[in-house]
Amino acid sequence: MRDAGESIGEALRRRGLATPARLLLDAHRSLRPLLAETGVFLSPILGPLFGLRYRALQDLLEQDSTYDQLIDSLDDAEHR
């Protein structure tokens, strides 16, 4: 299975949202830890609704390396 950053990045590229997503990721970098904690708090409600997609998003928010991997993936898409 691919990493969360790669799968989310691919989904954003297919929808033509790579550039706006890249801007939002940079703008919200300082809020990432707070968003990760909010995701943990809401996981009993949102987890069953979104399943594996929610887990991938939660992994993205919890780990700096995954967050950076998504940004790098979106940067690669802009340069193609």
GIJOLIN-V22943 format. One record per residue. N is the residue number from 1. SS is DSSP state (A for helix, B for strand, O for the rest). PSI is psi in radians with two decimals (999 if undefined). BURIAL is I if it has 24 or more other ideal C-beta (glycine too) atoms within 12 Angstrom, else O. Layout:
# GIJOLIN-V22943
n->N ss->SS psi->PSI burial->BURIAL
n->N ss->SS psi->PSI burial->BURIAL
This chain:
# GIJOLIN-V22943
n->1 ss->O psi->2.46 burial->O
n->2 ss->O psi->2.84 burial->O
n->3 ss->O psi->2.77 burial->O
n->4 ss->A psi->-0.73 burial->I
n->5 ss->A psi->-0.70 burial->I
n->6 ss->A psi->-0.78 burial->O
n->7 ss->A psi->-0.69 burial->I
n->8 ss->A psi->-0.72 burial->I
n->9 ss->A psi->-0.73 burial->I
n->10 ss->A psi->-0.72 burial->O
n->11 ss->A psi->-0.70 burial->I
n->12 ss->A psi->-0.69 burial->I
n->13 ss->A psi->-0.73 burial->I
n->14 ss->A psi->-0.59 burial->O
n->15 ss->O psi->0.01 burial->O
n->16 ss->O psi->0.46 burial->O
n->17 ss->O psi->0.34 burial->O
n->18 ss->A psi->-0.80 burial->I
n->19 ss->A psi->-0.85 burial->O
n->20 ss->A psi->-0.65 burial->O
n->21 ss->A psi->-0.69 burial->I
n->22 ss->A psi->-0.74 burial->I
n->23 ss->A psi->-0.75 burial->O
n->24 ss->A psi->-0.65 burial->O
n->25 ss->A psi->-0.73 burial->I
n->26 ss->A psi->-0.73 burial->O
n->27 ss->A psi->-0.52 burial->O
n->28 ss->O psi->0.23 burial->O
n->29 ss->A psi->-0.72 burial->O
n->30 ss->A psi->-0.37 burial->O
n->31 ss->A psi->-0.09 burial->O
n->32 ss->A psi->-0.80 burial->I
n->33 ss->A psi->-0.68 burial->O
n->34 ss->A psi->-0.71 burial->O
n->35 ss->A psi->-0.61 burial->O
n->36 ss->A psi->-0.73 burial->O
n->37 ss->A psi->-0.65 burial->O
n->38 ss->A psi->-0.68 burial->O
n->39 ss->A psi->-0.67 burial->I
n->40 ss->A psi->-0.72 burial->O
n->41 ss->A psi->-0.69 burial->O
n->42 ss->A psi->-0.05 burial->O
n->43 ss->A psi->-0.59 burial->O
n->44 ss->A psi->-0.45 burial->O
n->45 ss->A psi->-0.86 burial->O
n->46 ss->A psi->-0.47 burial->O
n->47 ss->A psi->-0.91 burial->O
n->48 ss->A psi->-0.49 burial->O
n->49 ss->A psi->-0.72 burial->O
n->50 ss->A psi->-0.22 burial->O
n->51 ss->O psi->-2.24 burial->O
n->52 ss->A psi->-0.50 burial->O
n->53 ss->A psi->-0.70 burial->O
n->54 ss->A psi->-0.70 burial->O
n->55 ss->A psi->-0.70 burial->I
n->56 ss->A psi->-0.74 burial->I
n->57 ss->A psi->-0.70 burial->I
n->58 ss->A psi->-0.71 burial->I
n->59 ss->A psi->-0.70 burial->I
n->60 ss->A psi->-0.73 burial->I
n->61 ss->A psi->-0.50 burial->I
n->62 ss->A psi->-0.48 burial->I
n->63 ss->O psi->2.24 burial->O
n->64 ss->A psi->-0.69 burial->O
n->65 ss->A psi->-0.69 burial->O
n->66 ss->A psi->-0.68 burial->I
n->67 ss->A psi->-0.81 burial->I
n->68 ss->A psi->-0.61 burial->O
n->69 ss->A psi->-0.69 burial->I
n->70 ss->A psi->-0.74 burial->I
n->71 ss->A psi->-0.77 burial->I
n->72 ss->A psi->-0.69 burial->O
n->73 ss->A psi->-0.72 burial->I
n->74 ss->A psi->-0.61 burial->I
n->75 ss->A psi->-0.73 burial->O
n->76 ss->A psi->-0.64 burial->O
n->77 ss->A psi->-0.60 burial->I
n->78 ss->A psi->-0.49 burial->O
n->79 ss->O psi->0.02 burial->O
n->80 ss->O psi->999 burial->O
